Amino acid sequence: MKAIEIKNLHYTYPDGTTALRGVNLDVERGGSICLIGPNGSGKSTLLLHLNGILQPQRGHVRVLGMNLRKKTKEVRSKVGLVFQNPDDQMFMPTVFEDVAFGPVNMGLSEWEVKRKVKKVLKAVGLERFENRSSHHLSYGEKKRVAIATVLSMEPEILVLDEPTLALDPWLKKEFMKLLKELKRTHTMVMAGHDLDLMKLCDRTYLFNDGKIVKEVGKKSELFK
Amino acid sequence: MKHHFLDQYSNLRSPVHALDPRVKIITLFSFLFFVIFTPITQAPKFALYGALVFSTILISRIPLEFVLKRSLVIVPFVLLVAIGLPFLGSGDAAGSYNISIFRITHSALLIFLNVLVKSWLCVLSMIVLTATTPFPKLLNGFQRLKLPKIFIMILSFMYRFIFIFIDEFGRMHRARDARAPSLGRIQHIKIVGCMIGTLFVRSYERGERVYTAMRSRGFNGEIKLTRELEFKRFDAFFFASFFSLLILILVVV
């Protein structure tokens, strides 16, 4: 069983913009892939299909063998989607409530929720941040909390949109370390235009104009 | 950027800060109840209510100046009432208070005093509550007291995003100043109008993204919140003593 199977996926937004024009992609369980492409090439649209926020208009998407359309709830608990801007990801007043939001919606007991939040915050290096107000965090801390909010649902697949965007070189180094750590335990899909992401992934695909153009091995191949 | 119009003093350490928010809310509402239903003619009672509020402020260590400044919010409302005074009430004219053709009566003055004193005491006590309780805890208290979840959710979104909006507006403001340093008043108003429009569209879009994030994490329209509170012995003691003081004022004075 593959982690993600996408066949001939098309998507056009209601305003007529065609974002995806026949995407084919397979991701093995435990694998990690990176989609590199320019702004507006449809990467984010593709990522929104991976947990059923957008439903395929043509073609199909299967996640862990499950059909998106039928098992949206299960898929959402298996696929953790981390957005570009952490301020979109964090909408509760305190860090605790934000990280707890997923587990609470999954119906876990109060005790279990607490334990999870603690564990996950430790994993992203933010121990004892539970009672901090979300708007008092630094950008780097917000990025980490954004990942924690998703990790607390214990997803099998992590999907990250522009994970290193707007991080300074020092924060980025730290953050890449965290991603590397997470890669060991999760199937990962990343999208962005930061070529350093290629180092983290098993496979890299060049994405342009709503399609996967080719698989690339080295940075230099990108510009041929 | 850090903003301080909420939660400026809510992280101080004092017995009032340490109280369970539920206890504070209930105490506040019983205080409001007593204040509102005491006839304005019984001045000593109001003096004692005031003493009660001010001693709470002292114990909470919040600067008195801050509380008094904030309590000025009632001024517009009180002025509004004052404008109507000459037309209110009948009965004896209050001697030298007459202003040209307007007759100000004793009963009208009492109404004015009633609004002024009661609203001021109420606002003071509410300031004590909000200034000594971090906003998330306050919401927690209201939630445990069964305020409808939808209100709690709206307030918590407001708390989360208002600072982001303020920052965004600040950035737009700066961008405008950078490109158009000297503008006439009319042009200025026009541009502020556009900025508000832009801000609205941006927040609408942000709302969409936040909703997407919520759905990704299993949100299906039903709001579940977890927040814990613990009711301590001191909370019971505080409420009991505050309430018996109120009763005492009502009965004895």
Interface residues (C-beta under 8 A of the other chain):
Chain A: L48 N51 I53 K73 R76 S77 V79 G80 L81 F83 N85 D87 D88 Q89 M90 F91 M92 P93 T94 E97 A100 F101 G102 V104 N105 M106 E110 V113 S133 S134 H135 H136 T149 V150 M153
Chain B: K2 D7 P134 F135 P136 L139 S156 F157 Y159 R160 F161 F163 I164 R206 R209 V210 T212 A213 M214 R215 S216 R217 G218 F219 N220 K224 L225 T226 R227 E228
